Amino acid sequence: QNRDEMNDDNEGEKTRIHEIIEKMVTLKPNTTTYTKFKKRIHNILEEYNQFIDQCDLSDINFAKAAMLVQASAKLYSKKVDEVYDNCYATVTDAKKQSKKTDKQNEEEEQQEE
């Protein structure tokens, strides 16, 4: 692509991004759900702050905590990969079934003629 085409593509992308942002800004949130969520998060953070204030941080084994977080993240990523693989397999099977059905329908139509 030459520079003019690239600039046009960039301008098009910028325009699309601006349109999306404008739509997001004009959306009105569900205030009751937002208020409940905000209160719940506030309560959780307050409880966490109280817990931290009561803790003696010198007793915490940060290396062990880091290993726990790392292992948890690894397990979570494996689960996400498994869900992705299952979804991909399902979509692939659905496409194969659709193609088989289309072929069968075509064969039946040809036989009727």
Number of C-alpha atoms within 10 A of each C-alpha: 6 6 8 9 10 11 12 11 12 12 12 12 12 12 12 12 12 12 12 11 12 11 10 11 10 8 9 7 11 8 9 9 10 11 12 11 12 12 12 12 12 12 12 12 12 12 12 12 12 11 11 11 10 9 11 9 10 7 7 10 9 11 9 10 11 11 11 12 12 12 12 12 12 12 12 12 12 12 12 12 12 12 12 12 12 12 12 12 12 12 12 12 12 12 12 12 12 12 12 12 12 12 12 12 12 12 11 11 10 9 8 7 5
